[in-house]
Amino acid sequence: MPRSAAIAALLIGLAVVGVLFAMERPPICTCGTIKLWHGVVNSSENSQHLADWYSFSHVIHGFLFYAAAHFALRGRARNWALPLAVAVEGFWELLENSPTIINRYREATIALGYSGDSIVNSMADMGWMAFGFLLASRLPAWATIALAVGFELMTLALIRDNLTLNILMLVWPVDAIKVWQGG
């Protein structure tokens, strides 16, 4: 990746942060701390720190964006795949923190008290996606797929949620899944 593409990815990430500030998202957890890991899903601190159970989903985003770039982009265009992936992930972070999606999470999923992400968490989510993207660029396809399946199964077993269920419940909520997820 050329230096200009890396700089572009960084500038796109900073632009997303600027928009999140303009949206008046909290910079850090309202608890007043920044934790490296917060593992309690049903808490007001979920999606507020540097890493949580949903960080695995963002790594998988990176895997998927790398795969899409691998199949859709050719030649020099591939040099710009990471900035494009950061733009897509950044767009999701903005959408995810909009009142529409926050309310959708509250209505359709087990995230009853969800209030959106802190800016630190959104920045970290973009970083986790970039990590997944770069990891996929260095691993054989079978290893990337195995990691993605492993992450999905692990979070399914440990928190009754994962990227697949998250998408399903946002797009087509299933009451039986919501009840099961509520434990």
N, C-alpha and C positions, 0 to 999 in steps of 0.2 A: 504494500500500500504506500503510495507516495505521501510525502509529508503534507502536501496540500490537502489530501483527503483526510488525514488524521486531524489537521487543524479545522477542516470543515465540520467533521463529526463533533469536535469539541465546541465549536461556535454554535452548532445546532442545539447541542445540549444546554449551553448557556442561554440561548434564546428561549428554550422551553422553561428554564428556571425563571427567566424574566417574566414570562407570561403567567407562570404559577404565582409569582409575587403579585402581579397585577390582578389575579383572581382572588387575592387575599387568602391564599392557603397558608397555614401556619408554617413557619420556617422549620421548627423542630417540634417534637412531641410537646403537647400542652402540659405534660408532667414535668417539663423543664430539663430533661436529660436526653442524651443521645446514647443509645446502647448499640453495641456491635450486633447482638442477637436478642430478639424478643420472640419467645416461642409459645406464648399464650394467644391462641387464635381469638377466642371470645373475650376480648378485653379492649378497653379504650386505647391501649398502646399498640394494638395490631396495626400494621402498615404505617408506623410512625418512626421506625428506627432504621438502621443500616441493613439489617437482614432479618427475615422472618420466614415462616414456612412458604410464603408465596414467592420468595426469591428464586426457588427452584423453577417456578413457572416462567420467570423472566429469563433464566438461563435457557430454558426450552425455547422461548421466543427467539433468542439468538441462534439456536440450532436451526429453527425453521426459516429465519431470515437468511441465514447462510445458504441453506438448501435452495431457497427461492432464487437467490442471486446466482448460485451455481448453475441452475437450469435456465434462468431468464436472461442473464447478462453474458456477453461474450467479449473477448479481447480487453481493451482498455477500460471498458465500461465496468468491469469487475473491480477496478481500483476504487470505484466510488460506491461499492456495495455497503461498506460499513457506515458512511455518512447517511446513505439512504435508509439503512436499518435504524440508525439513531433517530432519523426524522419520523419513521413509522412508529417506533417505540415512544418517542416524545409526543406524537399526536395522541397515542393511546393514553399516556399519562395525563394529558390535558382533558381528553374526553372522560376518562375514569374519574377525574376530580370535578366534573361538571355536576350541577344539581340533578340533571336528568339521570346520569348513570349512578350517582350516589343513591338516589331514591329507588332506582331499579334494583340495586343490590339489596336495599332494605326490604323491598317488597317481594322479590323473587328468590332470594337466597337466605342462608342462615345468618347473614351479616346484619342482624337487626339494628345494632347501634352504630353501624359504619358511618363515619363522617368524612371519609376521603383520606388521602395520604398527606403526610407532612412533606414539605419540599425536600428535606433530607432523604426521606424514603423514596420519593420520585426520582431524585438524582441517583440514589443507590440502585433503584430498579433499572434505570437506563444503563448503569454500570454493569449490573448482573447480565443484562441482555448482551452488552458488548463483550463481556467475558465469555458467554455462551457462543457468540458469533466467532470469536477468536479461537476458542477451544475447538469448535467444529471445523475451522479452517486447518487445524493441525492434526486432528484425529481421523482415522479411517471412518468411513460412513457407518460401518457396522458398530463401531464403538460409540459413536454419537447417538445412534438409534438405541443402543442398549442403555446408555445413560439416561436418555429421555424416558424410556419405558420404566427404568428403575426409579427415576424421580417421581413419575406419575404413580407407580404402585406404592412407593414409600409414603408419599403424602396422602394417598387414598387410605392406607392402613393406619397412619398415625393421626391424621386430622380430619379424615372423612371428606376431603376436598382435594382437588388438583386442577390443572389447567383444563382438562377435558370437561369435568363437571362444572367448572366455573363458566365456561363458554355455553354449555348446554343450559345451565340454569339462568343465564342472562338472556339467551335467545328463546328458549322453549322450556320454561320452568315445569318441573315434574313434581307434583306434591309428594309422592312417595319418596323421592330422593331428598326433598327438603326435610321431611320427617326423619328419615334415616340419618341425615347429616346432623340434625339436632340432637341425636343420641338418645 
